[in-house]
Amino acid sequence: MKNKSGIPIIFALALVIGLIISIQLNTSDAHDQGGLIPIPIAQVDALEQQLKEVRREKEAILAEYLELEQRLKEIEEKNLSDDAFIQSAMKELERYRMAAGVLDVKGPGVIITVDDPIPTEENPGDGYSTIMIRYDLLLALVNKLKDAGAEAISINGQRIIAKTEISLAGDNVNINTVPTAPPYTIKAIGNPDTLEGALTIRYGIVENMRNNYGLQVSIAKQEEIEIPRYNGVLRFLYAKPVENSEEEDAQ
Amino acid sequence: MRNGLKIVLIFILCAFIGSSVIVLSKTVKGLHVFVSSKVIEDYGITIEGERKDMENLVKQIEEAKAQLEELKTLEAENEDISQELEAKLFQDLEFYKLAAGFVDAVGPGVEVIVDDGTRDIEFGEDPNDILVHDMDLFLIINELKAAGAEVISVNGQRIVDTSAISCSGYTVRINGQFYARPFIIRAIGDGSRMAASLIGPGGYGNYLKDWGLVFKVSIRDDIRIPAYTEDRTPKYMTIATDDRTVKEGENN
């Protein structure tokens, strides 16, 4: 009888101890992870898979487009006369198209990646992306690259052309009206040493991003970078070209 | 009887502890990763962005297909398509000359005047508070672009894809040329939309005015923006050939 009544007590004790241990483990684990939250791997995997699929789909469409373009080019080359006037016009068109950003280009340059700070215990973050809210840092970075002589720039595959905006629209940062999210990969073609030097100068833009905002920034010089063309539809509804400009003063 | 009950209880106890260990290990490690709460959101945005990119591509494919079709029918009818192609060549030439900024542009739009503030600074206040900076200028330009500006100039300098605006002491360098205050920004596009984005609620113009800077916007229908005049022969970039290989794992 005495023995029998002891067992439920041991049972209850084991239960309580087990619960305490599990609660302890859970809370201390969450504590260590700072502002991070647990998410099922399956969900992340599914998203990664979805993104890969969309990108594969896009590559297929891009390939189709490039093929069509090639066919058009062949027809042009076959039928356009090779007199000097037409040939020089075609050369000029290529120059304009290159400057307008509607051709894929390659050359030496730098690749910069910018990502949000890793949430820590002291600074768990508020669930918002630092770099998205401070998108003006991206603008400033791009401006510095241009100042250092960058000839072509892209952010997450979006080519920066004359009318490219970087704007916060709702929760998204839109570039060329296409929503983008961190991590940001900025590619720039130009003199790699100049580009890198202009960014990493003491108290410069990169130091500011790292020290004042805790952003993760890395810069890599590259021998050859490929920058994609502007993917959107270029259209001028308001602006009309006019020749000869001599009568306008500097303002 | 007593032994039997004991065994049953111990069995239950063991089962409970065992299952709790499994539950614990599942929730703590196994199937979860610890990520920042916005990672899921970022994935969603990136996927949405890629979709949007695809839509743009599909539009261009349709355009190219229509063109190809047209040329083919002409060819089938044994017409001389070189005339057609030449016309297209010169049409393209004019269009991309405008897009690249090699020709003056006219159209309706807005004129924005930004100048240093005229108010006296308060005791101990930084004079920078009432001065125009490069940041102000390119935020205004960015705002204009977001509102659909097609062509933009600052103090007569056409803003092209490589235009930088940098403060250098008392002057601002635009396209490598030096300018001082006041700054006159002209933009061709939907005038009322651009003006509203600057002086509407939360607009950057209001923000500058609050600091005491001079900021004026006027909607005009005769904006003229000169061509880009600096040398822009590329030294580093060359055209990437069309046989672009698709690299697995390369995002952009």
Interface residues (C-beta under 8 A of the other chain):
Chain A: N3 K4 I7 P8 I10 F11 A14 L15 G18 S22 L25 N26 D29 Q33 G35 L36 I37 P38 I39 P40 I41 A42 Q43 V44 L47 E48 Q50 L51 V54 R55 E57 K58 E59 I61 L62 A63 E64 Y65 L66 L68 E69 Q70 R71 L72 I75 E76 N79 L80 S81 I86 A89 M90 E92 L93 E94 Y96 R97 M98 A99 A100 G101 V102 L103 D104 V105 K106 G107 P108 G109 D116 I118 P119 G125 G127 Y128 S129 D136 L139 A140 N143 K144 K146 D147 A150 E151 A152 I153 S154 N156 G157 I160 I161 A162 K163 T164 E165 I166 S167 D171 N172 N174 T177 V178 P179 T180 A181 P182 T185 K187 I189 G190 N191 E226 I227 P228 N231 G232 V233 L234 F236 L237 Y238 A239 K240 P241 V242 E243 N244 S245 E248 D249 A250 Q251
Chain B: R2 L5 K6 L9 I10 I12 L13 F16 I17 S20 V23 L24 T27 V28 L31 H32 V33 F34 V35 S36 S37 K38 V39 I40 E41 D42 Y43 G44 I45 T46 I47 E48 G49 E50 R51 K52 D53 M54 N56 L57 V58 K59 Q60 I61 A64 K65 Q67 L68 L71 E75 I81 S82 L85 E86 L89 F90 D92 L93 E94 F95 Y96 K97 L98 A99 A100 G101 F102 V103 D104 A105 V106 G107 P108 G109 D134 M135 F138 L139 N142 E143 K145 A146 A149 E150 V151 I152 N155 G156 I159 V160 D161 T162 S163 A164 I165 S166 R173 I184 I188 G189 D190 R224 I225 P226 A227 R232 P234 K235 Y236 M237 T238 I239 A240 D242 R244 V246 N251 N252
